Amino acid sequence: MATDISQVKRLKELTGVGLTDAKKALEEAGGDFDKALAAMRKKGLTKAEKRAEREARAGLIGTYNHDGRIGVLVEVNCETDFVARGELFGALVKDVAMHIAASEPLDVTELLTQPFVKNPDITLGDHVKQQAALMNENVVIRRFSRLALGEIQ
């Protein structure tokens, strides 16, 4: 059975793997795109867990302001300054800040186990791992501060 190149390219874009790996995953899944995608994501998450042992000292301090009533500062670290300046990492930092504004976590540990506000089917920790796998980096949410108008801390 010939592998559809458009499916290979789509799988590559969604997972961040090379064309050869995407083609191999589709062939192993018998042409089933969803099955191949699930296998690649699982493989990527495994690699992300191994990367978690590497030190993350670069990163960004992101902000989120909701209607001037809720403000969030969050520090998210990665391994390299190159990745920290990328669009994907910047979008992740913004997602984390927005999640903190909406979910009101008390600390980072609780933050990682909450359902992700943009996709409640996964936790915030799973979302971070998925994005880290795409960037091939160790990503750590280091700390955050959330302020809400009229709330006393």
DSSP file (Angstrom, degrees, kcal/mol; ACC not computed):
  #  RESIDUE AA STRUCTURE BP1 BP2  ACC     N-H-->O    O-->H-N    N-H-->O    O-->H-N    TCO  KAPPA ALPHA  PHI   PSI    X-CA   Y-CA   Z-CA
    1    1 A M              0   0    0      0, 0.0     2,-0.2     0, 0.0    30,-0.1   0.000 360.0 360.0 360.0 130.0    0.0    0.0    0.0
    2    2 A A        -     0   0    0      1,-0.1     2,-0.4    29,-0.0     0, 0.0  -0.555 360.0-123.1 -79.3 141.8    1.4    3.4   -1.0
    3    3 A T        -     0   0    0     -2,-0.2     2,-0.5     1,-0.0    -1,-0.1  -0.722  22.8-119.6 -88.4 131.8    1.6    6.1    1.7
    4    4 A D    >>  -     0   0    0     -2,-0.4     4,-1.8     1,-0.2     3,-0.5  -0.581  16.6-150.5 -72.2 119.1   -0.3    9.3    0.9
    5    5 A I  H 3> S+     0   0    0     -2,-0.5     4,-2.6     1,-0.2     5,-0.2   0.812  94.8  58.5 -64.2 -31.2    2.4   12.1    1.0
    6    6 A S  H 3> S+     0   0    0      1,-0.2     4,-2.1     2,-0.2    -1,-0.2   0.876 107.1  47.9 -66.3 -35.2   -0.2   14.7    2.1
    7    7 A Q  H <> S+     0   0    0     -3,-0.5     4,-2.5     2,-0.2    -2,-0.2   0.878 110.4  52.0 -70.1 -37.6   -0.9   12.6    5.2
    8    8 A V  H  X S+     0   0    0     -4,-1.8     4,-2.4     2,-0.2    -2,-0.2   0.940 111.5  46.4 -62.1 -47.4    2.9   12.2    5.8
    9    9 A K  H  X S+     0   0    0     -4,-2.6     4,-2.4     1,-0.2    -2,-0.2   0.903 112.4  50.5 -62.6 -41.5    3.3   16.0    5.6
   10   10 A R  H  X S+     0   0    0     -4,-2.1     4,-2.1     2,-0.2    -1,-0.2   0.915 111.0  48.1 -63.1 -43.4    0.3   16.6    7.9
   11   11 A L  H  X S+     0   0    0     -4,-2.5     4,-1.8     1,-0.2     6,-0.3   0.895 110.8  52.2 -63.6 -40.4    1.7   14.1   10.5
   12   12 A K  H  X S+     0   0    0     -4,-2.4     4,-2.6     1,-0.2     5,-0.3   0.919 110.4  47.8 -60.6 -45.3    5.1   15.8   10.3
   13   13 A E  H  < S+     0   0    0     -4,-2.4    -2,-0.2     1,-0.2    -1,-0.2   0.881 113.8  46.7 -64.8 -39.4    3.5   19.2   11.0
   14   14 A L  H  < S+     0   0    0     -4,-2.1    -1,-0.2    -5,-0.2    -2,-0.2   0.795 125.1  28.3 -74.6 -28.6    1.5   18.1   13.9
   15   15 A T  H  < S-     0   0    0     -4,-1.8    -2,-0.2    -5,-0.2    -3,-0.2   0.647  94.0-128.0-110.3 -18.1    4.2   16.1   15.7
   16   16 A G     <  +     0   0    0     -4,-2.6    -3,-0.1    -5,-0.3    -4,-0.1   0.617  63.0 133.1  80.0  11.1    7.4   17.9   14.7
   17   17 A V        -     0   0    0     -6,-0.3    -1,-0.2    -5,-0.3    -2,-0.1  -0.395  61.7 -90.2 -87.7 171.3    9.1   14.6   13.5
   18   18 A G     >  -     0   0    0     -2,-0.1     4,-2.3     1,-0.1     5,-0.2  -0.290  36.2-106.6 -75.2 165.9   11.0   14.1   10.2
   19   19 A L  H  > S+     0   0    0      1,-0.2     4,-2.7     2,-0.2     5,-0.2   0.885 119.4  53.1 -60.4 -40.4    9.3   13.0    7.0
   20   20 A T  H  > S+     0   0    0      1,-0.2     4,-2.5     2,-0.2    -1,-0.2   0.923 110.7  46.1 -63.6 -44.2   10.9    9.5    7.3
   21   21 A D  H  > S+     0   0    0      2,-0.2     4,-2.4     1,-0.2    -1,-0.2   0.895 112.8  50.6 -65.3 -39.3    9.6    9.0   10.8
   22   22 A A  H  X S+     0   0    0     -4,-2.3     4,-2.1     2,-0.2    -2,-0.2   0.921 112.1  46.9 -64.1 -43.5    6.1   10.3    9.8
   23   23 A K  H  X S+     0   0    0     -4,-2.7     4,-2.4     1,-0.2    -2,-0.2   0.921 112.2  50.3 -63.6 -44.0    6.0    7.9    6.8
   24   24 A K  H  X S+     0   0    0     -4,-2.5     4,-2.6     1,-0.2    -2,-0.2   0.905 109.6  51.1 -61.2 -42.5    7.2    5.0    9.0
   25   25 A A  H  X S+     0   0    0     -4,-2.4     4,-1.6     1,-0.2    -1,-0.2   0.901 110.7  48.5 -63.6 -41.2    4.5    5.7   11.6
   26   26 A L  H  <>S+     0   0    0     -4,-2.1     5,-3.1     2,-0.2     6,-0.3   0.900 112.0  48.9 -65.1 -40.6    1.8    5.8    9.0
   27   27 A E  H ><5S+     0   0    0     -4,-2.4     3,-1.4     1,-0.2    -2,-0.2   0.915 110.8  49.8 -65.0 -42.2    3.0    2.5    7.5
   28   28 A E  H 3<5S+     0   0    0     -4,-2.6    -1,-0.2     1,-0.3    -2,-0.2   0.802 109.9  52.1 -65.6 -28.8    3.1    0.9   10.9
   29   29 A A  T ><5S-     0   0    0     -4,-1.6     3,-1.3    -5,-0.2    -1,-0.3   0.328 116.7-114.9 -89.5   7.5   -0.4    2.1   11.6
   30   30 A G  T < 5S-     0   0    0     -3,-1.4    -3,-0.2     1,-0.3    -2,-0.1   0.800  72.4 -54.1  66.1  28.4   -1.6    0.6    8.3
   31   31 A G  T 3 <S+     0   0    0     -5,-3.1     2,-0.9     1,-0.3    -1,-0.3   0.409  99.1 140.2  86.1  -2.6   -2.4    4.0    6.9
   32   32 A D    <>  -     0   0    0     -3,-1.3     4,-2.3    -6,-0.3    -1,-0.3  -0.659  36.6-164.1 -78.2 107.0   -4.6    4.9    9.8
   33   33 A F  H  > S+     0   0    0     -2,-0.9     4,-2.8     1,-0.2     5,-0.2   0.911  85.1  49.7 -61.0 -46.3   -3.8    8.6   10.4
   34   34 A D  H  > S+     0   0    0      1,-0.2     4,-2.3     2,-0.2    -1,-0.2   0.889 111.7  48.7 -62.5 -39.8   -5.3    8.8   13.9
   35   35 A K  H  > S+     0   0    0      2,-0.2     4,-2.1     1,-0.2    -1,-0.2   0.907 112.9  48.0 -65.9 -41.8   -3.5    5.7   15.1
   36   36 A A  H  X S+     0   0    0     -4,-2.3     4,-2.4     2,-0.2    -2,-0.2   0.898 111.2  51.1 -65.1 -40.9   -0.2    7.0   13.7
   37   37 A L  H  X S+     0   0    0     -4,-2.8     4,-2.5     2,-0.2    -2,-0.2   0.919 110.1  49.1 -63.1 -44.3   -0.7   10.4   15.3
   38   38 A A  H  X S+     0   0    0     -4,-2.3     4,-2.2     1,-0.2    -1,-0.2   0.904 111.9  49.2 -62.1 -41.5   -1.4    8.8   18.7
   39   39 A A  H  X S+     0   0    0     -4,-2.1     4,-2.3     2,-0.2    -2,-0.2   0.911 112.1  47.8 -65.3 -42.2    1.7    6.6   18.4
   40   40 A M  H  X S+     0   0    0     -4,-2.4     4,-2.5     2,-0.2    -2,-0.2   0.893 111.6  49.9 -67.3 -39.4    3.9    9.6   17.5
   41   41 A R  H  X S+     0   0    0     -4,-2.5     4,-2.5     2,-0.2    -1,-0.2   0.908 110.9  49.8 -65.2 -40.6    2.6   11.7   20.3
   42   42 A K  H  X S+     0   0    0     -4,-2.2     4,-1.8     2,-0.2    -2,-0.2   0.922 112.3  47.5 -62.7 -43.3    3.2    8.9   22.8
   43   43 A K  H  X S+     0   0    0     -4,-2.3     4,-1.9     1,-0.2    -2,-0.2   0.891 112.0  50.7 -63.5 -40.8    6.7    8.5   21.5
   44   44 A G  H  X S+     0   0    0     -4,-2.5     4,-2.2     1,-0.2    -2,-0.2   0.880 108.2  51.7 -65.4 -39.5    7.2   12.3   21.7
   45   45 A L  H  X S+     0   0    0     -4,-2.5     4,-2.0     2,-0.2    -1,-0.2   0.867 107.2  53.5 -66.7 -35.6    6.0   12.4   25.3
   46   46 A T  H  X S+     0   0    0     -4,-1.8     4,-1.5     2,-0.2    -1,-0.2   0.923 110.4  46.6 -63.2 -44.0    8.4    9.6   26.2
   47   47 A K  H  X S+     0   0    0     -4,-1.9     4,-2.0     1,-0.2    -2,-0.2   0.883 109.2  55.7 -64.3 -37.8   11.3   11.7   24.8
   48   48 A A  H  X S+     0   0    0     -4,-2.2     4,-1.1     1,-0.2    -1,-0.2   0.879 104.0  53.8 -62.7 -38.1   10.0   14.8   26.6
   49   49 A E  H  < S+     0   0    0     -4,-2.0     4,-0.3     1,-0.2     3,-0.2   0.876 108.1  49.7 -64.9 -36.5   10.2   12.9   29.9
   50   50 A K  H >< S+     0   0    0     -4,-1.5     3,-1.2     1,-0.2    -1,-0.2   0.872 108.2  53.8 -68.0 -36.4   13.8   12.0   29.2
   51   51 A R  H >< S+     0   0    0     -4,-2.0     3,-2.2     1,-0.2    -1,-0.2   0.734  88.6  80.0 -68.5 -21.6   14.5   15.7   28.4
   52   52 A A  T 3< S+     0   0    0     -4,-1.1    -1,-0.2     1,-0.3    -2,-0.2   0.711  83.2  63.8 -60.6 -19.4   13.0   16.7   31.8
   53   53 A E  T <  S+     0   0    0     -3,-1.2    -1,-0.3    -4,-0.3    -2,-0.2   0.686  85.5  91.6 -77.6 -17.7   16.4   15.7   33.4
   54   54 A R  S <  S-     0   0    0     -3,-2.2     2,-0.2    -4,-0.2    83,-0.0  -0.490  88.7-101.9 -79.8 149.6   18.2   18.5   31.4
   55   55 A E        -     0   0    0     -2,-0.2     2,-0.6    24,-0.1    83,-0.1  -0.498  27.7-157.0 -77.0 135.7   18.5   21.9   33.0
   56   56 A A        +     0   0    0     -2,-0.2    23,-0.3     1,-0.1    21,-0.1  -0.921  33.9 143.4-115.2 105.1   16.2   24.7   31.9
   57   57 A R        +     0   0    0     -2,-0.6    22,-0.2    21,-0.4    -1,-0.1   0.561  54.1  71.2-118.0 -15.1   17.7   28.2   32.6
   58   58 A A  E     +A   78   0A   0     20,-2.0    20,-1.9     2,-0.0     2,-0.3  -0.319  63.0 101.9 -87.4-179.8   16.5   30.2   29.5
   59   59 A G  E     -A   77   0A   0     18,-0.3     2,-0.3    -2,-0.1    18,-0.2  -0.961  56.9 -76.1 145.8-160.1   12.9   31.2   29.0
   60   60 A L  E     -A   76   0A   0     16,-2.4    16,-2.6    -2,-0.3     2,-0.6  -0.967  15.8-135.1-139.8 152.7   10.4   34.0   29.3
   61   61 A I  E     -A   75   0A   0     -2,-0.3    14,-0.2    14,-0.2     2,-0.2  -0.968  38.1-165.3-104.2 115.4    8.4   35.9   31.8
   62   62 A G  E     -A   74   0A   0     12,-2.8    12,-2.4    -2,-0.6     2,-0.3  -0.651   7.8-155.2-103.8 158.3    4.9   36.1   30.3
   63   63 A T  E     -A   73   0A   0     -2,-0.2     2,-0.3    10,-0.2    10,-0.2  -0.917   8.8-173.5-129.1 156.1    2.0   38.2   31.2
   64   64 A Y  E     -A   72   0A   0      8,-1.7     8,-2.4    -2,-0.3     2,-0.5  -0.957   2.7-171.0-147.6 133.2   -1.8   38.0   30.7
   65   65 A N  E     -A   71   0A   0     -2,-0.3     2,-0.8     6,-0.2     6,-0.2  -0.988   7.7-159.1-127.4 121.6   -4.3   40.7   31.6
   66   66 A H  E >> S-A   70   0A   0      4,-3.1     3,-2.4    -2,-0.5     4,-1.4  -0.869  72.3 -41.3-106.2 104.3   -8.0   39.9   31.5
   67   67 A D  T 34 S-     0   0    0     -2,-0.8    -1,-0.1     1,-0.3     4,-0.1   0.712 102.6 -71.8  54.1  25.8  -10.2   43.1   31.1
   68   68 A G  T 34 S+     0   0    0      2,-0.3    -1,-0.3     1,-0.1     3,-0.1   0.612 127.4  88.5  69.2  10.0   -8.0   45.0   33.5
   69   69 A R  T <4 S+     0   0    0     -3,-2.4    80,-3.2     1,-0.3     2,-0.4   0.699  86.3  36.7-109.7 -27.9   -9.4   42.9   36.3
   70   70 A I  E  <  -AB  66 148A   0     -4,-1.4    -4,-3.1    78,-0.2     2,-0.4  -0.995  65.0-176.5-130.4 130.5   -7.1   39.9   36.5
   71   71 A G  E     -AB  65 147A   0     76,-3.0    76,-3.0    -2,-0.4     2,-0.4  -0.975   2.5-169.4-128.7 143.7   -3.4   40.0   35.8
   72   72 A V  E     -AB  64 146A   0     -8,-2.4    -8,-1.7    -2,-0.4     2,-0.4  -0.995  10.1-170.0-134.1 135.7   -0.8   37.1   35.7
   73   73 A L  E     +AB  63 145A   0     72,-2.4    72,-2.6    -2,-0.4     2,-0.4  -0.991  18.8 178.2-116.0 132.2    3.0   37.0   35.6
   74   74 A V  E     -AB  62 144A   0    -12,-2.4   -12,-2.8    -2,-0.4     2,-0.6  -0.999  22.4-148.3-138.4 139.0    4.5   33.6   34.9
   75   75 A E  E     +AB  61 143A   0     68,-2.9    67,-2.2    -2,-0.4    68,-1.1  -0.932  19.3 179.1-105.4 120.0    8.0   32.4   34.5
   76   76 A V  E     -AB  60 141A   0    -16,-2.6   -16,-2.4    -2,-0.6     2,-0.3  -0.988  11.5-157.8-121.8 127.4    8.4   29.5   32.0
   77   77 A N  E     +AB  59 140A   0     63,-3.3    63,-2.5    -2,-0.5   -18,-0.3  -0.746  14.9 173.1-109.0 152.6   11.9   28.1   31.4
   78   78 A C  E     -A   58   0A   0    -20,-1.9   -20,-2.0    -2,-0.3   -21,-0.4  -0.808  42.1-103.2-139.7-178.3   13.5   26.1   28.6
   79   79 A E  S    S+     0   0    0     59,-0.4     2,-0.3   -23,-0.3   -22,-0.3   0.843  94.1  38.8 -82.3 -34.2   17.0   25.0   27.8
   80   80 A T     >  -     0   0    0      1,-0.1     4,-1.8   -22,-0.1     5,-0.1  -0.900  63.7-136.9-127.3 148.5   18.0   27.5   25.1
   81   81 A D  H  > S+     0   0    0     -2,-0.3     4,-1.6     1,-0.2     5,-0.1   0.821 106.0  63.8 -65.4 -31.8   17.5   31.1   24.3
   82   82 A F  H  4 S+     0   0    0      1,-0.2     4,-0.3     2,-0.2     3,-0.3   0.928 106.9  41.3 -58.2 -47.4   16.9   30.2   20.7
   83   83 A V  H >4 S+     0   0    0      1,-0.2     3,-1.6     2,-0.2     6,-0.4   0.881 109.0  60.3 -68.6 -38.8   13.7   28.2   21.7
   84   84 A A  H 3< S+     0   0    0     -4,-1.8    -1,-0.2     1,-0.3    -2,-0.2   0.812 105.2  49.2 -60.4 -29.8   12.7   30.9   24.2
   85   85 A R  T 3< S+     0   0    0     -4,-1.6    -1,-0.3    -3,-0.3    -2,-0.2   0.508  92.8 106.6 -86.9  -3.9   12.5   33.5   21.3
   86   86 A G  S <> S-     0   0    0     -3,-1.6     4,-2.1    -4,-0.3     5,-0.1  -0.339  77.0-122.5 -79.0 157.5   10.4   31.2   19.1
   87   87 A E  H  > S+     0   0    0      1,-0.2     4,-2.5     2,-0.2     5,-0.2   0.881 109.7  55.0 -63.6 -40.9    6.7   31.6   18.4
   88   88 A L  H  > S+     0   0    0      2,-0.2     4,-1.9     1,-0.2    -1,-0.2   0.908 110.7  44.6 -62.8 -42.9    5.8   28.1   19.7
   89   89 A F  H  > S+     0   0    0     -6,-0.4     4,-2.5     2,-0.2    -1,-0.2   0.915 112.5  52.1 -68.2 -42.4    7.4   28.8   23.1
   90   90 A G  H  X S+     0   0    0     -4,-2.1     4,-2.0     1,-0.2    -2,-0.2   0.898 109.6  49.4 -59.5 -41.3    5.8   32.3   23.3
   91   91 A A  H  X S+     0   0    0     -4,-2.5     4,-2.4     2,-0.2    -1,-0.2   0.879 109.7  52.1 -65.7 -38.0    2.4   30.8   22.5
   92   92 A L  H  X S+     0   0    0     -4,-1.9     4,-2.5     2,-0.2    -2,-0.2   0.927 108.5  49.9 -63.5 -44.6    2.9   28.2   25.3
   93   93 A V  H  X S+     0   0    0     -4,-2.5     4,-2.4     1,-0.2    -2,-0.2   0.907 111.5  49.1 -60.7 -41.6    3.8   30.9   27.8
   94   94 A K  H  X S+     0   0    0     -4,-2.0     4,-2.6     2,-0.2    -1,-0.2   0.907 110.1  51.3 -64.5 -41.9    0.7   32.9   26.9
   95   95 A D  H  X S+     0   0    0     -4,-2.4     4,-2.4     2,-0.2    -2,-0.2   0.906 110.4  49.1 -59.9 -42.6   -1.4   29.7   27.2
   96   96 A V  H  X S+     0   0    0     -4,-2.5     4,-2.3     2,-0.2    -2,-0.2   0.925 111.5  48.5 -64.6 -44.6    0.0   29.0   30.7
   97   97 A A  H  X S+     0   0    0     -4,-2.4     4,-2.1     1,-0.2    -2,-0.2   0.911 112.5  48.6 -62.5 -42.1   -0.7   32.6   31.8
   98   98 A M  H  X S+     0   0    0     -4,-2.6     4,-2.2     1,-0.2    -1,-0.2   0.898 109.9  52.5 -64.5 -40.1   -4.2   32.5   30.5
   99   99 A H  H  X S+     0   0    0     -4,-2.4     4,-2.9     1,-0.2     5,-0.3   0.913 108.6  50.3 -61.2 -43.1   -4.8   29.2   32.2
  100  100 A I  H  X S+     0   0    0     -4,-2.3     4,-1.7     1,-0.2    -1,-0.2   0.909 109.9  50.8 -62.5 -42.2   -3.6   30.6   35.5
  101  101 A A  H  < S+     0   0    0     -4,-2.1    -1,-0.2     1,-0.2    -2,-0.2   0.910 118.2  38.1 -61.6 -41.9   -6.0   33.6   35.1
  102  102 A A  H  < S+     0   0    0     -4,-2.2    -2,-0.2     1,-0.1    -1,-0.2   0.843 122.7  38.5 -79.2 -35.1   -8.9   31.4   34.4
  103  103 A S  H  < S-     0   0    0     -4,-2.9    -3,-0.2    -5,-0.2    -2,-0.2   0.592  85.1-144.5-100.1 -12.3   -8.3   28.5   36.9
  104  104 A E     <  -     0   0    0     -4,-1.7    -4,-0.1    -5,-0.3    -3,-0.1   0.884  24.8-170.5  51.5  49.6   -6.9   30.3   39.9
  105  105 A P        -     0   0    0      0, 0.0    -1,-0.1     0, 0.0    41,-0.1  -0.340  22.0-143.0 -68.3 154.3   -4.3   27.6   40.9
  106  106 A L  S    S-     0   0    0      1,-0.2     2,-0.3     2,-0.0    -2,-0.0   0.794  76.5  -3.2 -86.8 -31.0   -2.6   27.9   44.3
  107  107 A D  S  > S-     0   0    0      1,-0.1     4,-2.3    36,-0.0    -1,-0.2  -0.936  77.3 -94.9-153.3 173.5    0.8   26.6   43.2
  108  108 A V  H  > S+     0   0    0     -2,-0.3     4,-2.0     1,-0.2     5,-0.2   0.871 118.8  56.4 -64.4 -38.6    2.6   25.1   40.2
  109  109 A T  H  > S+     0   0    0      1,-0.2     4,-0.8     2,-0.2    -1,-0.2   0.940 111.7  42.1 -60.0 -47.7    2.0   21.5   41.3
  110  110 A E  H >> S+     0   0    0      1,-0.2     3,-0.9     2,-0.2     4,-0.8   0.899 110.3  60.3 -63.7 -39.6   -1.8   22.0   41.4
  111  111 A L  H >< S+     0   0    0     -4,-2.3     3,-0.7     1,-0.2    13,-0.4   0.880 101.6  52.2 -54.2 -42.4   -1.5   24.0   38.1
  112  112 A L  H 3< S+     0   0    0     -4,-2.0    13,-2.1     1,-0.2    14,-0.3   0.717 109.4  48.8 -72.0 -21.0    0.0   21.0   36.2
  113  113 A T  H << S+     0   0    0     -3,-0.9    -1,-0.2    -4,-0.8    -2,-0.2   0.527  88.6 101.4 -97.1  -6.3   -2.8   18.6   37.3
  114  114 A Q  S << S-     0   0    0     -4,-0.8    10,-2.2    -3,-0.7    11,-0.3  -0.449  87.1 -95.9 -75.8 149.5   -5.8   20.9   36.4
  115  115 A P  E     -C  123   0B   0      0, 0.0     8,-0.3     0, 0.0     2,-0.2  -0.468  48.9-106.8 -61.0 134.5   -7.7   20.3   33.1
  116  116 A F  E >   -C  119   0B   0      6,-2.8     3,-0.9     3,-0.6     6,-0.2  -0.468  21.9-135.2 -67.9 129.6   -6.3   22.7   30.5
  117  117 A V  T 3  S+     0   0    0      1,-0.3    -1,-0.1    -2,-0.2     6,-0.0   0.784 103.6  47.7 -61.8 -29.1   -8.7   25.6   29.9
  118  118 A K  T 3  S+     0   0    0      1,-0.3    -1,-0.3   -23,-0.1    -2,-0.1   0.694 131.5  16.7 -84.4 -18.9   -8.3   25.4   26.1
  119  119 A N  E X   -C  116   0B   0     -3,-0.9     3,-2.0     3,-0.2    -3,-0.6  -0.646  64.9-171.8-152.8  88.5   -8.8   21.6   26.0
  120  120 A P  E 3  S+     0   0B   0      0, 0.0    -3,-0.1     0, 0.0     4,-0.1   0.557  78.2  78.2 -64.1  -6.9  -10.3   20.1   29.2
  121  121 A D  E 3  S+     0   0B   0     -5,-0.1     2,-0.3    -6,-0.1     0, 0.0   0.680 100.3  40.1 -74.5 -16.1   -9.6   16.6   27.9
  122  122 A I  E <  S-     0   0B   0     -3,-2.0    -6,-2.8    -6,-0.2    -3,-0.2  -0.871  87.1-113.1-127.0 161.7   -5.9   17.0   28.9
  123  123 A T  E  >  -C  115   0B   0     -2,-0.3     4,-2.1    -8,-0.3     5,-0.1  -0.461  30.8-111.1 -85.9 165.3   -4.2   18.5   31.9
  124  124 A L  H  > S+     0   0    0    -10,-2.2     4,-2.6   -13,-0.4     5,-0.2   0.900 120.6  56.6 -61.3 -39.3   -2.0   21.6   31.7
  125  125 A G  H  > S+     0   0    0    -13,-2.1     4,-2.3   -11,-0.3    -1,-0.2   0.890 106.2  49.2 -59.4 -40.4    1.0   19.4   32.4
  126  126 A D  H  > S+     0   0    0    -14,-0.3     4,-2.5     2,-0.2    -1,-0.2   0.899 110.0  51.5 -65.6 -40.4    0.1   17.2   29.4
  127  127 A H  H  X S+     0   0    0     -4,-2.1     4,-2.4     2,-0.2    -2,-0.2   0.927 110.1  48.8 -61.5 -44.8   -0.2   20.3   27.2
  128  128 A V  H  X S+     0   0    0     -4,-2.6     4,-2.6     1,-0.2    -2,-0.2   0.920 111.6  49.8 -61.4 -43.7    3.2   21.5   28.3
  129  129 A K  H  X S+     0   0    0     -4,-2.3     4,-2.2     2,-0.2    -1,-0.2   0.900 110.1  50.7 -62.3 -40.9    4.7   18.1   27.6
  130  130 A Q  H  X S+     0   0    0     -4,-2.5     4,-1.7     2,-0.2    -1,-0.2   0.926 113.4  44.6 -62.6 -44.6    3.2   18.0   24.1
  131  131 A Q  H  X S+     0   0    0     -4,-2.4     4,-1.7     1,-0.2    -2,-0.2   0.887 111.3  53.5 -68.1 -38.0    4.6   21.4   23.3
  132  132 A A  H  X>S+     0   0    0     -4,-2.6     5,-2.0     1,-0.2     4,-1.2   0.878 106.4  53.8 -62.5 -37.3    8.0   20.6   24.8
  133  133 A A  H  <5S+     0   0    0     -4,-2.2    -1,-0.2     1,-0.2    -2,-0.2   0.892 107.2  50.6 -64.3 -39.2    8.1   17.5   22.5
  134  134 A L  H  <5S+     0   0    0     -4,-1.7    -1,-0.2     1,-0.2    -2,-0.2   0.850 116.3  41.4 -65.4 -33.5    7.4   19.7   19.5
  135  135 A M  H  <5S-     0   0    0     -4,-1.7    -1,-0.2     2,-0.1    -2,-0.2   0.579 103.6-131.6 -89.1 -10.6   10.3   22.0   20.5
  136  136 A N  T  <5 +     0   0    0     -4,-1.2     2,-0.3     1,-0.2    -3,-0.2   0.914  67.8 117.9  58.3  45.0   12.6   19.1   21.5
  137  137 A E  S   <S-     0   0    0     -5,-2.0     2,-0.6    -6,-0.1    -1,-0.2  -0.902  74.0-109.7-135.9 159.6   13.2   21.0   24.8
  138  138 A N        -     0   0    0     -2,-0.3     2,-0.4   -87,-0.2   -59,-0.4  -0.863  40.1-167.9 -86.6 125.0   12.8   20.6   28.5
  139  139 A V        -     0   0    0     -2,-0.6     2,-0.4   -61,-0.2   -61,-0.2  -0.971   7.0-177.5-121.9 132.0   10.1   23.1   29.5
  140  140 A V  E     -B   77   0A   0    -63,-2.5   -63,-3.3    -2,-0.4     2,-0.9  -0.993  26.4-141.2-132.3 129.3    9.4   24.0   33.2
  141  141 A I  E     -B   76   0A   0     -2,-0.4   -65,-0.2   -65,-0.2     3,-0.1  -0.824  28.2-179.0 -84.4 110.9    6.8   26.3   34.7
  142  142 A R  E     -     0   0A   0    -67,-2.2     2,-0.3    -2,-0.9    -1,-0.2   0.940  49.7 -33.6 -83.0 -50.4    8.9   27.8   37.4
  143  143 A R  E     -B   75   0A   0    -68,-1.1   -68,-2.9   -36,-0.1     2,-0.3  -0.983  51.5-163.6-165.2 165.5    6.6   30.2   39.2
  144  144 A F  E     -B   74   0A   0     -2,-0.3     2,-0.4   -70,-0.2   -70,-0.2  -0.984  10.2-150.8-154.2 163.4    3.7   32.6   38.8
  145  145 A S  E     -B   73   0A   0    -72,-2.6   -72,-2.4    -2,-0.3     2,-0.5  -0.991  12.7-166.1-138.4 131.1    1.8   35.4   40.5
  146  146 A R  E     -B   72   0A   0     -2,-0.4     2,-0.4   -74,-0.2   -74,-0.2  -0.974   3.8-173.2-121.9 127.9   -2.0   36.1   39.9
  147  147 A L  E     -B   71   0A   0    -76,-3.0   -76,-3.0    -2,-0.5     2,-0.4  -0.964   1.2-171.4-120.0 136.6   -3.7   39.3   41.0
  148  148 A A  E >   -B   70   0A   0     -2,-0.4     3,-2.1   -78,-0.2   -78,-0.2  -0.994  34.7-103.5-127.8 135.2   -7.4   39.9   40.8
  149  149 A L  T 3  S+     0   0    0    -80,-3.2     3,-0.1    -2,-0.4   -80,-0.0  -0.302 105.4   9.9 -56.4 127.7   -9.1   43.3   41.4
  150  150 A G  T 3  S+     0   0    0      1,-0.3     2,-0.3    -2,-0.0    -1,-0.3   0.308  97.9 121.1  85.8  -8.6  -10.6   43.4   44.8
  151  151 A E    <   -     0   0    0     -3,-2.1     2,-0.5     2,-0.0    -1,-0.3  -0.701  52.0-147.3 -89.6 140.6   -9.1   40.2   46.1
  152  152 A I              0   0    0     -2,-0.3    -3,-0.0     1,-0.1    -5,-0.0  -0.910 360.0 360.0-106.0 131.0   -6.9   40.2   49.2
  153  153 A Q              0   0    0     -2,-0.5    -1,-0.1     0, 0.0    -2,-0.0   0.446 360.0 360.0-100.5 360.0   -4.1   37.7   49.3
